[in-house]
Amino acid sequence: MIRTIIMALVLAFGLSQAAFAETAKVNINTASAEQLAEVLNGIGQSKAEAIVEYRNKNGAFEHIDELVNVKGIGLRTVDRNRDRIELGPDG
C-alpha cells in the first residue's frame, strides 16, 4: 500500500514537472542565462550565455526572430521555442 502511494506521488511529481516545462515562458530581455537554459528547448548553458551577452552588447530584443543573430541559434530553434519566449516591456 505504501509502495503504491509512493509510486503515485513520484508519477504525479514527474507529470507536474512536464506540464510546467510545456507552459513555462521566459523573457529573453530580462532572464538570466540559467533561466533561459532551463525553459528553452535546444538551448544549453553556453547558448543561453551567448543570448545574454548579445543582449548586453546590442540592447533589448525587439522581435523574437532577432535570436537568430546570436551565434549558434538558428530559425529552427527559434520556431521550436516561440510559445516559450516573451519580450516583455523591454522589447
PDB file of N, CA, C and O in Angstrom:
ATOM      1  N   MET A   1       0.826  -1.194   0.000  1.00  0.00           N
ATOM      2  CA  MET A   1       0.000   0.000   0.000  1.00  0.00           C
ATOM      3  C   MET A   1       0.874   1.263   0.000  1.00  0.00           C
ATOM      4  O   MET A   1       0.640   2.180  -0.787  1.00  0.00           O
ATOM      5  N   ILE A   2       1.863   1.307   0.870  1.00  0.00           N
ATOM      6  CA  ILE A   2       2.754   2.471   0.937  1.00  0.00           C
ATOM      7  C   ILE A   2       3.545   2.598  -0.362  1.00  0.00           C
ATOM      8  O   ILE A   2       3.769   3.703  -0.856  1.00  0.00           O
ATOM      9  N   ARG A   3       3.959   1.475  -0.903  1.00  0.00           N
ATOM     10  CA  ARG A   3       4.712   1.491  -2.155  1.00  0.00           C
ATOM     11  C   ARG A   3       3.856   2.094  -3.275  1.00  0.00           C
ATOM     12  O   ARG A   3       4.360   2.865  -4.092  1.00  0.00           O
ATOM     13  N   THR A   4       2.584   1.750  -3.315  1.00  0.00           N
ATOM     14  CA  THR A   4       1.675   2.288  -4.322  1.00  0.00           C
ATOM     15  C   THR A   4       1.520   3.798  -4.174  1.00  0.00           C
ATOM     16  O   THR A   4       1.498   4.523  -5.168  1.00  0.00           O
ATOM     17  N   ILE A   5       1.413   4.262  -2.952  1.00  0.00           N
ATOM     18  CA  ILE A   5       1.286   5.695  -2.697  1.00  0.00           C
ATOM     19  C   ILE A   5       2.544   6.432  -3.133  1.00  0.00           C
ATOM     20  O   ILE A   5       2.470   7.486  -3.764  1.00  0.00           O
ATOM     21  N   ILE A   6       3.688   5.878  -2.795  1.00  0.00           N
ATOM     22  CA  ILE A   6       4.957   6.495  -3.178  1.00  0.00           C
ATOM     23  C   ILE A   6       5.083   6.546  -4.698  1.00  0.00           C
ATOM     24  O   ILE A   6       5.491   7.566  -5.254  1.00  0.00           O
ATOM     25  N   MET A   7       4.738   5.459  -5.363  1.00  0.00           N
ATOM     26  CA  MET A   7       4.806   5.427  -6.831  1.00  0.00           C
ATOM     27  C   MET A   7       3.868   6.477  -7.432  1.00  0.00           C
ATOM     28  O   MET A   7       4.228   7.147  -8.399  1.00  0.00           O
ATOM     29  N   ALA A   8       2.679   6.622  -6.868  1.00  0.00           N
ATOM     30  CA  ALA A   8       1.719   7.609  -7.359  1.00  0.00           C
ATOM     31  C   ALA A   8       2.254   9.018  -7.174  1.00  0.00           C
ATOM     32  O   ALA A   8       2.092   9.862  -8.056  1.00  0.00           O
ATOM     33  N   LEU A   9       2.891   9.286  -6.035  1.00  0.00           N
ATOM     34  CA  LEU A   9       3.462  10.612  -5.785  1.00  0.00           C
ATOM     35  C   LEU A   9       4.599  10.925  -6.748  1.00  0.00           C
ATOM     36  O   LEU A   9       4.700  12.041  -7.257  1.00  0.00           O
ATOM     37  N   VAL A  10       5.445   9.946  -6.993  1.00  0.00           N
ATOM     38  CA  VAL A  10       6.562  10.129  -7.922  1.00  0.00           C
ATOM     39  C   VAL A  10       6.029  10.408  -9.324  1.00  0.00           C
ATOM     40  O   VAL A  10       6.525  11.301 -10.011  1.00  0.00           O
ATOM     41  N   LEU A  11       5.034   9.658  -9.747  1.00  0.00           N
ATOM     42  CA  LEU A  11       4.437   9.854 -11.061  1.00  0.00           C
ATOM     43  C   LEU A  11       3.782  11.233 -11.154  1.00  0.00           C
ATOM     44  O   LEU A  11       3.946  11.930 -12.156  1.00  0.00           O
ATOM     45  N   ALA A  12       3.051  11.625 -10.129  1.00  0.00           N
ATOM     46  CA  ALA A  12       2.391  12.928 -10.128  1.00  0.00           C
ATOM     47  C   ALA A  12       3.413  14.059 -10.188  1.00  0.00           C
ATOM     48  O   ALA A  12       3.207  15.046 -10.895  1.00  0.00           O
ATOM     49  N   PHE A  13       4.504  13.922  -9.455  1.00  0.00           N
ATOM     50  CA  PHE A  13       5.547  14.940  -9.480  1.00  0.00           C
ATOM     51  C   PHE A  13       6.163  15.038 -10.875  1.00  0.00           C
ATOM     52  O   PHE A  13       6.382  16.138 -11.384  1.00  0.00           O
ATOM     53  N   GLY A  14       6.437  13.909 -11.481  1.00  0.00           N
ATOM     54  CA  GLY A  14       7.014  13.902 -12.825  1.00  0.00           C
ATOM     55  C   GLY A  14       6.092  14.542 -13.840  1.00  0.00           C
ATOM     56  O   GLY A  14       6.546  15.292 -14.704  1.00  0.00           O
ATOM     57  N   LEU A  15       4.809  14.260 -13.748  1.00  0.00           N
ATOM     58  CA  LEU A  15       3.847  14.857 -14.674  1.00  0.00           C
ATOM     59  C   LEU A  15       3.724  16.357 -14.450  1.00  0.00           C
ATOM     60  O   LEU A  15       3.579  17.115 -15.408  1.00  0.00           O
ATOM     61  N   SER A  16       3.779  16.790 -13.206  1.00  0.00           N
ATOM     62  CA  SER A  16       3.676  18.226 -12.941  1.00  0.00           C
ATOM     63  C   SER A  16       4.900  18.960 -13.482  1.00  0.00           C
ATOM     64  O   SER A  16       4.782  20.079 -13.982  1.00  0.00           O
ATOM     65  N   GLN A  17       6.063  18.341 -13.387  1.00  0.00           N
ATOM     66  CA  GLN A  17       7.275  18.953 -13.939  1.00  0.00           C
ATOM     67  C   GLN A  17       7.183  19.057 -15.452  1.00  0.00           C
ATOM     68  O   GLN A  17       7.583  20.068 -16.028  1.00  0.00           O
ATOM     69  N   ALA A  18       6.658  18.017 -16.106  1.00  0.00           N
ATOM     70  CA  ALA A  18       6.498  18.037 -17.560  1.00  0.00           C
ATOM     71  C   ALA A  18       5.507  19.108 -17.967  1.00  0.00           C
ATOM     72  O   ALA A  18       5.719  19.807 -18.957  1.00  0.00           O
ATOM     73  N   ALA A  19       4.429  19.245 -17.213  1.00  0.00           N
ATOM     74  CA  ALA A  19       3.432  20.267 -17.523  1.00  0.00           C
ATOM     75  C   ALA A  19       4.027  21.657 -17.365  1.00  0.00           C
ATOM     76  O   ALA A  19       3.756  22.544 -18.174  1.00  0.00           O
ATOM     77  N   PHE A  20       4.835  21.855 -16.328  1.00  0.00           N
ATOM     78  CA  PHE A  20       5.481  23.150 -16.124  1.00  0.00           C
ATOM     79  C   PHE A  20       6.399  23.467 -17.298  1.00  0.00           C
ATOM     80  O   PHE A  20       6.398  24.588 -17.806  1.00  0.00           O
ATOM     81  N   ALA A  21       7.177  22.485 -17.727  1.00  0.00           N
ATOM     82  CA  ALA A  21       8.107  22.706 -18.828  1.00  0.00           C
ATOM     83  C   ALA A  21       7.359  23.060 -20.113  1.00  0.00           C
ATOM     84  O   ALA A  21       7.865  23.834 -20.925  1.00  0.00           O
ATOM     85  N   GLU A  22       6.164  22.504 -20.307  1.00  0.00           N
ATOM     86  CA  GLU A  22       5.388  22.784 -21.507  1.00  0.00           C
ATOM     87  C   GLU A  22       4.781  24.182 -21.485  1.00  0.00           C
ATOM     88  O   GLU A  22       4.566  24.771 -22.544  1.00  0.00           O
ATOM     89  N   THR A  23       4.498  24.724 -20.302  1.00  0.00           N
ATOM     90  CA  THR A  23       3.814  26.006 -20.228  1.00  0.00           C
ATOM     91  C   THR A  23       4.725  27.149 -19.791  1.00  0.00           C
ATOM     92  O   THR A  23       4.307  28.306 -19.817  1.00  0.00           O
ATOM     93  N   ALA A  24       5.934  26.856 -19.398  1.00  0.00           N
ATOM     94  CA  ALA A  24       6.842  27.884 -18.897  1.00  0.00           C
ATOM     95  C   ALA A  24       7.204  28.859 -20.015  1.00  0.00           C
ATOM     96  O   ALA A  24       7.367  28.475 -21.174  1.00  0.00           O
ATOM     97  N   LYS A  25       7.325  30.127 -19.636  1.00  0.00           N
ATOM     98  CA  LYS A  25       7.745  31.167 -20.567  1.00  0.00           C
ATOM     99  C   LYS A  25       8.916  31.915 -19.947  1.00  0.00           C
ATOM    100  O   LYS A  25       9.091  31.925 -18.729  1.00  0.00           O
ATOM    101  N   VAL A  26       9.703  32.532 -20.796  1.00  0.00           N
ATOM    102  CA  VAL A  26      10.856  33.277 -20.323  1.00  0.00           C
ATOM    103  C   VAL A  26      10.994  34.556 -21.146  1.00  0.00           C
ATOM    104  O   VAL A  26      10.829  34.552 -22.366  1.00  0.00           O
ATOM    105  N   ASN A  27      11.300  35.639 -20.452  1.00  0.00           N
ATOM    106  CA  ASN A  27      11.509  36.924 -21.095  1.00  0.00           C
ATOM    107  C   ASN A  27      12.972  36.996 -21.520  1.00  0.00           C
ATOM    108  O   ASN A  27      13.867  37.040 -20.676  1.00  0.00           O
ATOM    109  N   ILE A  28      13.208  37.007 -22.823  1.00  0.00           N
ATOM    110  CA  ILE A  28      14.596  36.996 -23.307  1.00  0.00           C
ATOM    111  C   ILE A  28      15.315  38.312 -23.071  1.00  0.00           C
ATOM    112  O   ILE A  28      16.531  38.389 -23.247  1.00  0.00           O
ATOM    113  N   ASN A  29      14.589  39.345 -22.678  1.00  0.00           N
ATOM    114  CA  ASN A  29      15.220  40.627 -22.388  1.00  0.00           C
ATOM    115  C   ASN A  29      15.604  40.799 -20.925  1.00  0.00           C
ATOM    116  O   ASN A  29      16.352  41.718 -20.591  1.00  0.00           O
ATOM    117  N   THR A  30      15.115  39.945 -20.061  1.00  0.00           N
ATOM    118  CA  THR A  30      15.415  40.106 -18.636  1.00  0.00           C
ATOM    119  C   THR A  30      15.925  38.836 -17.965  1.00  0.00           C
ATOM    120  O   THR A  30      16.474  38.907 -16.865  1.00  0.00           O
ATOM    121  N   ALA A  31      15.760  37.692 -18.588  1.00  0.00           N
ATOM    122  CA  ALA A  31      16.113  36.418 -17.957  1.00  0.00           C
ATOM    123  C   ALA A  31      17.621  36.225 -17.852  1.00  0.00           C
ATOM    124  O   ALA A  31      18.394  36.714 -18.676  1.00  0.00           O
ATOM    125  N   SER A  32      18.005  35.510 -16.827  1.00  0.00           N
ATOM    126  CA  SER A  32      19.411  35.117 -16.676  1.00  0.00           C
ATOM    127  C   SER A  32      19.705  33.960 -17.631  1.00  0.00           C
ATOM    128  O   SER A  32      18.787  33.349 -18.179  1.00  0.00           O
ATOM    129  N   ALA A  33      20.960  33.673 -17.820  1.00  0.00           N
ATOM    130  CA  ALA A  33      21.350  32.544 -18.663  1.00  0.00           C
ATOM    131  C   ALA A  33      20.776  31.239 -18.103  1.00  0.00           C
ATOM    132  O   ALA A  33      20.351  30.366 -18.860  1.00  0.00           O
ATOM    133  N   GLU A  34      20.767  31.115 -16.789  1.00  0.00           N
ATOM    134  CA  GLU A  34      20.246  29.900 -16.158  1.00  0.00           C
ATOM    135  C   GLU A  34      18.758  29.730 -16.462  1.00  0.00           C
ATOM    136  O   GLU A  34      18.303  28.625 -16.758  1.00  0.00           O
ATOM    137  N   GLN A  35      18.006  30.820 -16.389  1.00  0.00           N
ATOM    138  CA  GLN A  35      16.570  30.763 -16.680  1.00  0.00           C
ATOM    139  C   GLN A  35      16.326  30.415 -18.147  1.00  0.00           C
ATOM    140  O   GLN A  35      15.440  29.618 -18.456  1.00  0.00           O
ATOM    141  N   LEU A  36      17.095  30.999 -19.037  1.00  0.00           N
ATOM    142  CA  LEU A  36      16.945  30.713 -20.461  1.00  0.00           C
ATOM    143  C   LEU A  36      17.225  29.244 -20.751  1.00  0.00           C
ATOM    144  O   LEU A  36      16.473  28.594 -21.478  1.00  0.00           O
ATOM    145  N   ALA A  37      18.307  28.725 -20.182  1.00  0.00           N
ATOM    146  CA  ALA A  37      18.681  27.330 -20.413  1.00  0.00           C
ATOM    147  C   ALA A  37      17.635  26.370 -19.849  1.00  0.00           C
ATOM    148  O   ALA A  37      17.413  25.296 -20.408  1.00  0.00           O
ATOM    149  N   GLU A  38      17.008  26.743 -18.767  1.00  0.00           N
ATOM    150  CA  GLU A  38      16.017  25.874 -18.131  1.00  0.00           C
ATOM    151  C   GLU A  38      14.723  25.796 -18.929  1.00  0.00           C
ATOM    152  O   GLU A  38      14.107  24.732 -18.993  1.00  0.00           O
ATOM    153  N   VAL A  39      14.300  26.890 -19.534  1.00  0.00           N
ATOM    154  CA  VAL A  39      12.980  26.941 -20.174  1.00  0.00           C
ATOM    155  C   VAL A  39      13.023  26.627 -21.664  1.00  0.00           C
ATOM    156  O   VAL A  39      12.104  25.992 -22.181  1.00  0.00           O
ATOM    157  N   LEU A  40      14.058  27.053 -22.358  1.00  0.00           N
ATOM    158  CA  LEU A  40      14.084  26.925 -23.811  1.00  0.00           C
ATOM    159  C   LEU A  40      14.625  25.580 -24.277  1.00  0.00           C
ATOM    160  O   LEU A  40      15.645  25.104 -23.777  1.00  0.00           O
ATOM    161  N   ASN A  41      13.938  24.974 -25.234  1.00  0.00           N
ATOM    162  CA  ASN A  41      14.369  23.700 -25.823  1.00  0.00           C
ATOM    163  C   ASN A  41      15.542  23.927 -26.760  1.00  0.00           C
ATOM    164  O   ASN A  41      15.517  24.842 -27.583  1.00  0.00           O
ATOM    165  N   GLY A  42      16.560  23.104 -26.638  1.00  0.00           N
ATOM    166  CA  GLY A  42      17.715  23.198 -27.519  1.00  0.00           C
ATOM    167  C   GLY A  42      18.690  24.294 -27.134  1.00  0.00           C
ATOM    168  O   GLY A  42      19.638  24.572 -27.868  1.00  0.00           O
ATOM    169  N   ILE A  43      18.464  24.915 -25.990  1.00  0.00           N
ATOM    170  CA  ILE A  43      19.356  25.971 -25.513  1.00  0.00           C
ATOM    171  C   ILE A  43      19.992  25.499 -24.216  1.00  0.00           C
ATOM    172  O   ILE A  43      19.337  25.395 -23.179  1.00  0.00           O
ATOM    173  N   GLY A  44      21.279  25.217 -24.302  1.00  0.00           N
ATOM    174  CA  GLY A  44      22.021  24.841 -23.108  1.00  0.00           C
ATOM    175  C   GLY A  44      22.634  26.076 -22.473  1.00  0.00           C
ATOM    176  O   GLY A  44      22.343  27.205 -22.867  1.00  0.00           O
ATOM    177  N   GLN A  45      23.476  25.849 -21.498  1.00  0.00           N
ATOM    178  CA  GLN A  45      24.070  26.961 -20.755  1.00  0.00           C
ATOM    179  C   GLN A  45      24.921  27.877 -21.644  1.00  0.00           C
ATOM    180  O   GLN A  45      24.857  29.098 -21.504  1.00  0.00           O
ATOM    181  N   SER A  46      25.714  27.305 -22.552  1.00  0.00           N
ATOM    182  CA  SER A  46      26.595  28.156 -23.369  1.00  0.00           C
ATOM    183  C   SER A  46      25.799  29.017 -24.351  1.00  0.00           C
ATOM    184  O   SER A  46      26.140  30.183 -24.551  1.00  0.00           O
ATOM    185  N   LYS A  47      24.751  28.475 -24.966  1.00  0.00           N
ATOM    186  CA  LYS A  47      23.928  29.286 -25.866  1.00  0.00           C
ATOM    187  C   LYS A  47      23.129  30.323 -25.078  1.00  0.00           C
ATOM    188  O   LYS A  47      22.917  31.439 -25.552  1.00  0.00           O
ATOM    189  N   ALA A  48      22.694  29.957 -23.894  1.00  0.00           N
ATOM    190  CA  ALA A  48      21.971  30.914 -23.047  1.00  0.00           C
ATOM    191  C   ALA A  48      22.888  32.074 -22.665  1.00  0.00           C
ATOM    192  O   ALA A  48      22.459  33.228 -22.657  1.00  0.00           O
ATOM    193  N   GLU A  49      24.132  31.775 -22.354  1.00  0.00           N
ATOM    194  CA  GLU A  49      25.098  32.829 -22.042  1.00  0.00           C
ATOM    195  C   GLU A  49      25.351  33.702 -23.262  1.00  0.00           C
ATOM    196  O   GLU A  49      25.550  34.909 -23.128  1.00  0.00           O
ATOM    197  N   ALA A  50      25.345  33.101 -24.459  1.00  0.00           N
ATOM    198  CA  ALA A  50      25.527  33.868 -25.689  1.00  0.00           C
ATOM    199  C   ALA A  50      24.343  34.819 -25.908  1.00  0.00           C
ATOM    200  O   ALA A  50      24.529  35.935 -26.394  1.00  0.00           O
ATOM    201  N   ILE A  51      23.131  34.383 -25.553  1.00  0.00           N
ATOM    202  CA  ILE A  51      21.951  35.249 -25.664  1.00  0.00           C
ATOM    203  C   ILE A  51      22.112  36.461 -24.749  1.00  0.00           C
ATOM    204  O   ILE A  51      21.872  37.594 -25.166  1.00  0.00           O
ATOM    205  N   VAL A  52      22.518  36.220 -23.507  1.00  0.00           N
ATOM    206  CA  VAL A  52      22.683  37.312 -22.544  1.00  0.00           C
ATOM    207  C   VAL A  52      23.795  38.256 -23.006  1.00  0.00           C
ATOM    208  O   VAL A  52      23.654  39.475 -22.912  1.00  0.00           O
ATOM    209  N   GLU A  53      24.887  37.699 -23.498  1.00  0.00           N
ATOM    210  CA  GLU A  53      25.995  38.526 -23.986  1.00  0.00           C
ATOM    211  C   GLU A  53      25.558  39.384 -25.175  1.00  0.00           C
ATOM    212  O   GLU A  53      25.876  40.572 -25.241  1.00  0.00           O
ATOM    213  N   TYR A  54      24.835  38.781 -26.104  1.00  0.00           N
ATOM    214  CA  TYR A  54      24.327  39.535 -27.263  1.00  0.00           C
ATOM    215  C   TYR A  54      23.409  40.660 -26.801  1.00  0.00           C
ATOM    216  O   TYR A  54      23.508  41.789 -27.283  1.00  0.00           O
ATOM    217  N   ARG A  55      22.521  40.351 -25.873  1.00  0.00           N
ATOM    218  CA  ARG A  55      21.582  41.348 -25.344  1.00  0.00           C
ATOM    219  C   ARG A  55      22.327  42.498 -24.673  1.00  0.00           C
ATOM    220  O   ARG A  55      21.958  43.660 -24.842  1.00  0.00           O
ATOM    221  N   ASN A  56      23.367  42.180 -23.919  1.00  0.00           N
ATOM    222  CA  ASN A  56      24.142  43.216 -23.235  1.00  0.00           C
ATOM    223  C   ASN A  56      24.877  44.122 -24.221  1.00  0.00           C
ATOM    224  O   ASN A  56      25.012  45.321 -23.978  1.00  0.00           O
ATOM    225  N   LYS A  57      25.348  43.559 -25.326  1.00  0.00           N
ATOM    226  CA  LYS A  57      26.086  44.340 -26.320  1.00  0.00           C
ATOM    227  C   LYS A  57      25.181  45.127 -27.257  1.00  0.00           C
ATOM    228  O   LYS A  57      25.532  46.227 -27.686  1.00  0.00           O
ATOM    229  N   ASN A  58      24.006  44.564 -27.578  1.00  0.00           N
ATOM    230  CA  ASN A  58      23.159  45.134 -28.624  1.00  0.00           C
ATOM    231  C   ASN A  58      21.837  45.718 -28.136  1.00  0.00           C
ATOM    232  O   ASN A  58      21.073  46.270 -28.928  1.00  0.00           O
ATOM    233  N   GLY A  59      21.571  45.602 -26.865  1.00  0.00           N
ATOM    234  CA  GLY A  59      20.305  46.101 -26.342  1.00  0.00           C
ATOM    235  C   GLY A  59      19.213  45.041 -26.395  1.00  0.00           C
ATOM    236  O   GLY A  59      19.432  43.911 -26.833  1.00  0.00           O
ATOM    237  N   ALA A  60      18.048  45.434 -25.942  1.00  0.00           N
ATOM    238  CA  ALA A  60      16.915  44.516 -25.842  1.00  0.00           C
ATOM    239  C   ALA A  60      16.489  44.001 -27.215  1.00  0.00           C
ATOM    240  O   ALA A  60      16.586  44.707 -28.218  1.00  0.00           O
ATOM    241  N   PHE A  61      16.022  42.776 -27.236  1.00  0.00           N
ATOM    242  CA  PHE A  61      15.458  42.198 -28.441  1.00  0.00           C
ATOM    243  C   PHE A  61      14.117  42.877 -28.704  1.00  0.00           C
ATOM    244  O   PHE A  61      13.298  43.009 -27.795  1.00  0.00           O
ATOM    245  N   GLU A  62      13.892  43.306 -29.940  1.00  0.00           N
ATOM    246  CA  GLU A  62      12.620  43.918 -30.311  1.00  0.00           C
ATOM    247  C   GLU A  62      11.673  42.905 -30.928  1.00  0.00           C
ATOM    248  O   GLU A  62      10.459  43.112 -30.939  1.00  0.00           O
ATOM    249  N   HIS A  63      12.220  41.808 -31.442  1.00  0.00           N
ATOM    250  CA  HIS A  63      11.410  40.751 -32.043  1.00  0.00           C
ATOM    251  C   HIS A  63      12.083  39.408 -31.751  1.00  0.00           C
ATOM    252  O   HIS A  63      13.308  39.308 -31.674  1.00  0.00           O
ATOM    253  N   ILE A  64      11.269  38.412 -31.595  1.00  0.00           N
ATOM    254  CA  ILE A  64      11.782  37.071 -31.279  1.00  0.00           C
ATOM    255  C   ILE A  64      12.765  36.586 -32.338  1.00  0.00           C
ATOM    256  O   ILE A  64      13.760  35.942 -32.006  1.00  0.00           O
ATOM    257  N   ASP A  65      12.502  36.884 -33.601  1.00  0.00           N
ATOM    258  CA  ASP A  65      13.361  36.404 -34.688  1.00  0.00           C
ATOM    259  C   ASP A  65      14.784  36.944 -34.617  1.00  0.00           C
ATOM    260  O   ASP A  65      15.674  36.400 -35.271  1.00  0.00           O
ATOM    261  N   GLU A  66      15.022  37.999 -33.840  1.00  0.00           N
ATOM    262  CA  GLU A  66      16.385  38.532 -33.680  1.00  0.00           C
ATOM    263  C   GLU A  66      17.313  37.526 -33.001  1.00  0.00           C
ATOM    264  O   GLU A  66      18.534  37.673 -33.061  1.00  0.00           O
ATOM    265  N   LEU A  67      16.751  36.519 -32.365  1.00  0.00           N
ATOM    266  CA  LEU A  67      17.593  35.499 -31.727  1.00  0.00           C
ATOM    267  C   LEU A  67      18.504  34.798 -32.731  1.00  0.00           C
ATOM    268  O   LEU A  67      19.547  34.272 -32.345  1.00  0.00           O
ATOM    269  N   VAL A  68      18.135  34.781 -34.001  1.00  0.00           N
ATOM    270  CA  VAL A  68      18.989  34.129 -34.997  1.00  0.00           C
ATOM    271  C   VAL A  68      20.310  34.871 -35.176  1.00  0.00           C
ATOM    272  O   VAL A  68      21.246  34.333 -35.767  1.00  0.00           O
ATOM    273  N   ASN A  69      20.394  36.091 -34.674  1.00  0.00           N
ATOM    274  CA  ASN A  69      21.649  36.846 -34.727  1.00  0.00           C
ATOM    275  C   ASN A  69      22.652  36.376 -33.684  1.00  0.00           C
ATOM    276  O   ASN A  69      23.824  36.750 -33.726  1.00  0.00           O
ATOM    277  N   VAL A  70      22.193  35.563 -32.756  1.00  0.00           N
ATOM    278  CA  VAL A  70      23.075  35.012 -31.724  1.00  0.00           C
ATOM    279  C   VAL A  70      23.760  33.788 -32.301  1.00  0.00           C
ATOM    280  O   VAL A  70      23.098  32.885 -32.814  1.00  0.00           O
ATOM    281  N   LYS A  71      25.082  33.752 -32.219  1.00  0.00           N
ATOM    282  CA  LYS A  71      25.853  32.641 -32.780  1.00  0.00           C
ATOM    283  C   LYS A  71      25.376  31.311 -32.192  1.00  0.00           C
ATOM    284  O   LYS A  71      25.277  31.152 -30.975  1.00  0.00           O
ATOM    285  N   GLY A  72      25.086  30.369 -33.074  1.00  0.00           N
ATOM    286  CA  GLY A  72      24.683  29.032 -32.656  1.00  0.00           C
ATOM    287  C   GLY A  72      23.179  28.831 -32.551  1.00  0.00           C
ATOM    288  O   GLY A  72      22.720  27.734 -32.232  1.00  0.00           O
ATOM    289  N   ILE A  73      22.403  29.887 -32.818  1.00  0.00           N
ATOM    290  CA  ILE A  73      20.949  29.768 -32.741  1.00  0.00           C
ATOM    291  C   ILE A  73      20.363  30.015 -34.122  1.00  0.00           C
ATOM    292  O   ILE A  73      20.565  31.071 -34.723  1.00  0.00           O
ATOM    293  N   GLY A  74      19.639  29.028 -34.607  1.00  0.00           N
ATOM    294  CA  GLY A  74      19.025  29.140 -35.921  1.00  0.00           C
ATOM    295  C   GLY A  74      17.519  29.325 -35.835  1.00  0.00           C
ATOM    296  O   GLY A  74      16.929  29.283 -34.756  1.00  0.00           O
ATOM    297  N   LEU A  75      16.924  29.526 -36.975  1.00  0.00           N
ATOM    298  CA  LEU A  75      15.489  29.754 -37.052  1.00  0.00           C
ATOM    299  C   LEU A  75      14.701  28.549 -36.537  1.00  0.00           C
ATOM    300  O   LEU A  75      13.633  28.716 -35.948  1.00  0.00           O
ATOM    301  N   ARG A  76      15.209  27.362 -36.751  1.00  0.00           N
ATOM    302  CA  ARG A  76      14.519  26.160 -36.261  1.00  0.00           C
ATOM    303  C   ARG A  76      14.407  26.171 -34.737  1.00  0.00           C
ATOM    304  O   ARG A  76      13.360  25.828 -34.189  1.00  0.00           O
ATOM    305  N   THR A  77      15.464  26.559 -34.065  1.00  0.00           N
ATOM    306  CA  THR A  77      15.441  26.647 -32.608  1.00  0.00           C
ATOM    307  C   THR A  77      14.474  27.733 -32.154  1.00  0.00           C
ATOM    308  O   THR A  77      13.731  27.548 -31.191  1.00  0.00           O
ATOM    309  N   VAL A  78      14.487  28.857 -32.846  1.00  0.00           N
ATOM    310  CA  VAL A  78      13.561  29.944 -32.513  1.00  0.00           C
ATOM    311  C   VAL A  78      12.122  29.473 -32.701  1.00  0.00           C
ATOM    312  O   VAL A  78      11.280  29.691 -31.830  1.00  0.00           O
ATOM    313  N   ASP A  79      11.837  28.834 -33.825  1.00  0.00           N
ATOM    314  CA  ASP A  79      10.482  28.356 -34.098  1.00  0.00           C
ATOM    315  C   ASP A  79      10.019  27.350 -33.054  1.00  0.00           C
ATOM    316  O   ASP A  79       8.857  27.361 -32.647  1.00  0.00           O
ATOM    317  N   ARG A  80      10.918  26.490 -32.624  1.00  0.00           N
ATOM    318  CA  ARG A  80      10.581  25.463 -31.627  1.00  0.00           C
ATOM    319  C   ARG A  80      10.241  26.081 -30.273  1.00  0.00           C
ATOM    320  O   ARG A  80       9.576  25.450 -29.452  1.00  0.00           O
ATOM    321  N   ASN A  81      10.693  27.307 -30.040  1.00  0.00           N
ATOM    322  CA  ASN A  81      10.508  27.948 -28.733  1.00  0.00           C
ATOM    323  C   ASN A  81       9.589  29.167 -28.752  1.00  0.00           C
ATOM    324  O   ASN A  81       9.448  29.833 -27.727  1.00  0.00           O
ATOM    325  N   ARG A  82       8.971  29.473 -29.862  1.00  0.00           N
ATOM    326  CA  ARG A  82       8.139  30.677 -29.974  1.00  0.00           C
ATOM    327  C   ARG A  82       7.127  30.816 -28.850  1.00  0.00           C
ATOM    328  O   ARG A  82       6.921  31.912 -28.326  1.00  0.00           O
ATOM    329  N   ASP A  83       6.491  29.704 -28.475  1.00  0.00           N
ATOM    330  CA  ASP A  83       5.459  29.778 -27.446  1.00  0.00           C
ATOM    331  C   ASP A  83       6.039  29.900 -26.040  1.00  0.00           C
ATOM    332  O   ASP A  83       5.289  30.096 -25.084  1.00  0.00           O
ATOM    333  N   ARG A  84       7.342  29.789 -25.899  1.00  0.00           N
ATOM    334  CA  ARG A  84       8.004  29.900 -24.604  1.00  0.00           C
ATOM    335  C   ARG A  84       8.689  31.254 -24.411  1.00  0.00           C
ATOM    336  O   ARG A  84       9.129  31.571 -23.306  1.00  0.00           O
ATOM    337  N   ILE A  85       8.780  32.041 -25.460  1.00  0.00           N
ATOM    338  CA  ILE A  85       9.539  33.289 -25.433  1.00  0.00           C
ATOM    339  C   ILE A  85       8.618  34.488 -25.261  1.00  0.00           C
ATOM    340  O   ILE A  85       7.590  34.604 -25.928  1.00  0.00           O
ATOM    341  N   GLU A  86       9.006  35.367 -24.363  1.00  0.00           N
ATOM    342  CA  GLU A  86       8.325  36.652 -24.184  1.00  0.00           C
ATOM    343  C   GLU A  86       9.354  37.760 -24.355  1.00  0.00           C
ATOM    344  O   GLU A  86      10.538  37.567 -24.080  1.00  0.00           O
ATOM    345  N   LEU A  87       8.905  38.899 -24.804  1.00  0.00           N
ATOM    346  CA  LEU A  87       9.785  40.060 -24.927  1.00  0.00           C
ATOM    347  C   LEU A  87       9.614  41.011 -23.743  1.00  0.00           C
ATOM    348  O   LEU A  87      10.571  41.655 -23.313  1.00  0.00           O
ATOM    349  N   GLY A  88       8.416  41.095 -23.231  1.00  0.00           N
ATOM    350  CA  GLY A  88       8.165  41.951 -22.079  1.00  0.00           C
ATOM    351  C   GLY A  88       8.271  43.420 -22.406  1.00  0.00           C
ATOM    352  O   GLY A  88       8.291  43.808 -23.574  1.00  0.00           O
ATOM    353  N   PRO A  89       8.338  44.238 -21.372  1.00  0.00           N
ATOM    354  CA  PRO A  89       8.317  45.691 -21.558  1.00  0.00           C
ATOM    355  C   PRO A  89       9.568  46.248 -22.214  1.00  0.00           C
ATOM    356  O   PRO A  89       9.549  47.376 -22.706  1.00  0.00           O
ATOM    357  N   ASP A  90      10.665  45.479 -22.233  1.00  0.00           N
ATOM    358  CA  ASP A  90      11.903  45.994 -22.812  1.00  0.00           C
ATOM    359  C   ASP A  90      11.989  45.787 -24.318  1.00  0.00           C
ATOM    360  O   ASP A  90      12.914  46.289 -24.957  1.00  0.00           O
ATOM    361  N   GLY A  91      11.042  45.058 -24.890  1.00  0.00           N
ATOM    362  CA  GLY A  91      11.175  44.775 -26.312  1.00  0.00           C
ATOM    363  C   GLY A  91       9.889  44.825 -27.051  1.00  0.00           C
ATOM    364  O   GLY A  91       9.864  44.604 -28.261  1.00  0.00           O
TER     365      GLY A  91
END
